[in-house]
Amino acid sequence: MDNQNDSLWEWSVFWHSNQLHSCMPVNEESDSLAPTWRKFFSNLPAGANILDLGTGNGSLAVQAVAVSHKKHPPFSIHGVDLADIAPAKYVANAEKHLSDVIFHPRTAMEKLPFEANTFDAIGSQFAIEYSTINKSLREACRVLKPGGRLRFLLHANDGILKERCRQQYEQAQTILASELFPITTKLLIALNEAEILNTPQAVKTAESLILSVKQVFDELEQLFSKAEERSLIDNLFTAVRNLLGLRKSYEIQVLTKMNEDIKLLLLAQSKRLQSMQKAALDDTKVTEMAEQLRQLKINNVSLELATTNIGNRSMGYWLSGEKPQTVAEER
Ligand SMILES: C[S@@+](CC[C@H](N)C(=O)[O-])C[C@H]1O[C@@H](n2cnc3c(N)ncnc32)[C@H](O)[C@@H]1O
């Protein structure tokens, strides 16, 4: 497991798995974004240099790759992220969808390792708002070529994604504060002893712990009985239950370590969900970002609401603009 003291540990843990998206487990939502991004990339000239800020496992970069295949020469696509990303290692079929992307792990968007005027387009999907925004905007404008375009999708404070994060965060906190992990470890050890020693006392202890674990599960199920968002709970409960079924295949030390790892993953998940809620912006904040872009001499700055396919609910904001071709074009 990654080092918890690393900056953005929670994101490194998340991206060290086969996940392309961080914010869109529901297909309909990602489908509603893809056409907008593809249109943005389609309007770029063949051979354009593209930068994805806070790329994660390349959810946005993959859209640039899809358009790049129709361009001759193709785009040159870069993705930076402060977390320890390695999509080629973790994402299924990365060689098909992401092999054309140059990923820059452990790279802060506030201090980009690129020359001024390098990119024809810079995109960011739910990422720039996690950084020190004024520094990142300044950096983006520095590395953007004259005539280059910016497009950022930002979390909204009153959006559907923040609400989902809030629910999942509270569920994670409830489970972490419960007896689930300590009592599962006790049960694993007791079952192991009962099998080895086979004494009435060891069997009795194991049986009593089976009932206690069942009770913890029942209490948690009761607490979450009305939860609309169940993916975190269901995945976690399945993982812990599977662990008990793996007893015949692994040594007790391995099993208790697996239980600790599941807890650590939940802790990372909870930290990530908290940072997603903090990153969400309200109207005042996004208006300030638009104003900062204007001050950085970006033209045609526009701010629009991004909505989902589901009931037109808010998903965030689109913020975009263009760097003037010449000094004369600057307003
Ligand atoms: C919500 S995720 C979005 C990832 C990806 N764009 C997507 O749509 O799936 C936010 C990402 O921003 C990254 N991030 C946060 N602060 C950053 C910074 N200062 N510089 C670079 N990346 C950062 C995180 O590591 C994380 O991968």
Ligand as a Chemical Component Dictionary entry (heavy atoms), coordinates in Angstrom:
data_LIG
# 
_chem_comp.id                   LIG 
_chem_comp.type                 NON-POLYMER 
_chem_comp.pdbx_formal_charge   0 
_chem_comp.three_letter_code    LIG 
# 
loop_
_chem_comp_atom.comp_id 
_chem_comp_atom.atom_id 
_chem_comp_atom.alt_atom_id 
_chem_comp_atom.type_symbol 
_chem_comp_atom.charge 
_chem_comp_atom.model_Cartn_x 
_chem_comp_atom.model_Cartn_y 
_chem_comp_atom.model_Cartn_z 
_chem_comp_atom.pdbx_ordinal 
LIG C1  C1  C 0  -11.415 14.383 -9.187  1  
LIG S1  S1  S 1  -9.865  13.862 -9.787  2  
LIG C2  C2  C 0  -10.106 14.072 -11.531 3  
LIG C3  C3  C 0  -9.260  13.163 -12.353 4  
LIG C4  C4  C 0  -9.582  13.120 -13.837 5  
LIG N1  N1  N 0  -9.420  14.424 -14.464 6  
LIG C5  C5  C 0  -10.968 12.570 -14.065 7  
LIG O1  O1  O 0  -11.812 13.284 -14.623 8  
LIG O2  O2  O -1 -11.200 11.405 -13.719 9  
LIG C6  C6  C 0  -8.776  15.196 -9.331  10 
LIG C7  C7  C 0  -7.350  14.928 -9.690  11 
LIG O3  O3  O 0  -6.575  16.112 -9.484  12 
LIG C8  C8  C 0  -5.310  15.728 -8.989  13 
LIG N2  N2  N 0  -4.719  16.902 -8.327  14 
LIG C9  C9  C 0  -5.128  17.501 -7.189  15 
LIG N3  N3  N 0  -4.346  18.566 -6.900  16 
LIG C10 C10 C 0  -3.422  18.644 -7.884  17 
LIG C11 C11 C 0  -2.339  19.535 -8.152  18 
LIG N4  N4  N 0  -2.086  20.562 -7.344  19 
LIG N5  N5  N 0  -1.596  19.323 -9.259  20 
LIG C12 C12 C 0  -1.853  18.280 -10.079 21 
LIG N6  N6  N 0  -2.873  17.400 -9.876  22 
LIG C13 C13 C 0  -3.645  17.581 -8.794  23 
LIG C14 C14 C 0  -5.617  14.560 -8.061  24 
LIG O4  O4  O 0  -4.482  13.770 -7.811  25 
LIG C15 C15 C 0  -6.684  13.831 -8.864  26 
LIG O5  O5  O 0  -6.138  12.857 -9.702  27 
# 
loop_
_chem_comp_bond.comp_id 
_chem_comp_bond.atom_id_1 
_chem_comp_bond.atom_id_2 
_chem_comp_bond.value_order 
_chem_comp_bond.pdbx_ordinal 
LIG C1  S1  SING 1  
LIG S1  C2  SING 2  
LIG S1  C6  SING 3  
LIG C2  C3  SING 4  
LIG C3  C4  SING 5  
LIG C4  N1  SING 6  
LIG C4  C5  SING 7  
LIG C5  O1  DOUB 8  
LIG C5  O2  SING 9  
LIG C6  C7  SING 10 
LIG C7  O3  SING 11 
LIG C7  C15 SING 12 
LIG O3  C8  SING 13 
LIG C8  N2  SING 14 
LIG C8  C14 SING 15 
LIG N2  C9  SING 16 
LIG N2  C13 SING 17 
LIG C9  N3  DOUB 18 
LIG N3  C10 SING 19 
LIG C10 C11 SING 20 
LIG C10 C13 DOUB 21 
LIG C11 N4  SING 22 
LIG C11 N5  DOUB 23 
LIG N5  C12 SING 24 
LIG C12 N6  DOUB 25 
LIG N6  C13 SING 26 
LIG C14 O4  SING 27 
LIG C14 C15 SING 28 
LIG C15 O5  SING 29 
# 
